[in-house]
């Protein structure tokens, strides 16, 4: 049997992220999710994805979604269900720890969101909500 390492889970994305983000990626794999962006890609200004000098961000965020084969193979309902199950599990985990260790959690479940390290909700149709309907964004210090 081949040993599967965490590096296998990175879907071609840079893995220069902190240990909490690496642990999140490992948990996401159980839901069939892979990183679709870490310290690369286009994100909003001040995003936790970027490594900002003078700010302790050191790869603090990951977007989780699907490999290309899963995007072709799975229907929209199945993809949304997998994302939602993972988001629910991460939110429950964050709540168990008093939301310590979580900066942001945003995905298709608008009522289970963390912003600024605190529970929040997103109104349907807002730009931030719509930008996260097809993936789960997690930022961890």
C-alpha positions in Angstrom: 0.0 0.0 0.0 1.3 3.5 -0.9 1.5 6.0 1.9 -0.6 9.0 1.2 1.0 12.2 2.4 -0.7 15.6 3.0 1.1 16.9 -0.1 -1.1 14.6 -2.2 -4.2 16.5 -1.2 -3.0 19.9 -2.7 -4.5 19.6 -6.2 -1.6 21.5 -7.7 -2.0 24.5 -5.2 0.9 26.0 -3.2 1.1 24.4 0.2 3.0 27.2 1.9 0.2 27.6 4.5 0.2 27.3 8.3 -0.3 24.1 10.2 -4.0 24.8 11.0 -4.8 25.3 7.3 -2.9 22.1 6.5 -5.1 20.3 9.1 -8.2 21.8 7.6 -7.2 20.5 4.2 -6.7 17.1 5.6 -10.2 17.1 7.1 -11.8 18.4 3.9 -10.4 15.5 1.9 -12.8 13.2 3.8 -15.7 15.2 2.1 -14.1 14.9 -1.3 -12.8 18.5 -1.3 -9.4 19.7 -2.4 -7.7 23.1 -2.3 -8.6 25.3 -5.2 -6.6 28.3 -4.0 -4.1 29.0 -1.1 -1.6 31.8 -1.4 -2.2 32.2 -5.1 -5.1 33.4 -7.2 -7.1 36.6 -7.2 -8.7 37.6 -3.9 -10.1 40.7 -2.3 -7.6 43.3 -1.0 -6.4 42.3 2.5 -7.4 38.7 2.0 -5.9 36.1 4.4 -4.8 34.2 1.3 -1.9 36.6 0.8 1.3 36.6 2.7 1.5 40.3 3.8 4.8 41.5 5.2 4.4 42.8 8.8 1.1 41.0 9.2 1.1 37.5 10.6 -0.8 35.9 7.7 1.8 33.3 6.6 -0.6 31.3 4.4 -3.7 31.6 6.7 -6.4 30.8 4.2 -7.6 28.1 1.8 -10.5 27.8 -0.7 -11.8 24.2 -0.9 -13.7 22.8 -3.8 -13.4 20.1 -6.4 -10.9 18.5 -8.7 -11.6 18.9 -12.4 -12.9 15.3 -12.7 -15.4 15.8 -9.9 -16.6 19.0 -11.4 -17.5 17.1 -14.6 -18.8 14.0 -12.8 -20.9 15.4 -9.9 -24.1 17.3 -10.4 -24.6 20.7 -8.8 -26.8 19.4 -6.0 -24.1 16.8 -4.9 -21.3 19.4 -5.0 -23.4 21.8 -2.9 -24.2 19.0 -0.4 -20.6 18.1 0.0 -19.5 21.7 0.5 -22.4 22.2 3.0 -21.6 19.1 5.0 -18.0 20.2 5.3 -19.0 23.7 6.3 -21.4 22.4 8.9 -18.6 20.2 10.4 -16.1 23.0 10.5 -18.5 25.4 12.1 -19.4 22.8 14.8 -15.7 22.3 15.4 -15.1 26.0 15.7 -18.0 26.3 18.1 -16.6 23.6 20.3 -13.4 25.6 20.6 -15.2 28.9 21.3 -14.4 30.0 17.7 -10.7 30.3 18.7 -8.4 29.4 15.8 -10.9 30.5 13.1 -10.7 33.9 11.4 -13.2 33.1 8.6 -15.5 30.4 7.4 -17.6 31.2 4.4 -19.5 28.8 2.1 -22.9 27.9 0.7 -24.6 27.7 4.1 -25.3 31.4 4.8 -26.2 30.9 8.5 -23.0 29.1 9.4 -20.4 31.8 8.7 -17.4 33.1 10.7 -16.1 36.6 10.1 -13.5 38.3 12.1 -13.3 35.3 14.4 -17.0 35.5 15.4 -20.2 33.8 14.2 -22.0 35.7 11.5 -24.5 35.3 8.8 -24.6 36.4 5.2 -27.7 37.7 3.4 -28.6 35.9 0.2 -27.6 37.7 -2.9 -24.8 39.8 -1.3 -21.5 39.9 -3.2 -19.6 38.0 -0.4 -22.3 35.4 -0.2 -22.5 34.8 -4.0 -18.7 34.6 -4.3 -18.7 31.6 -1.9 -21.6 29.5 -3.3 -19.3 27.1 -5.1 -16.5 26.6 -2.5 -15.7 26.9 1.2 -13.2 29.5 2.3 -11.4 28.9 5.6 -9.0 31.3 7.3 -7.1 30.1 10.4 -4.3 32.0 12.2 
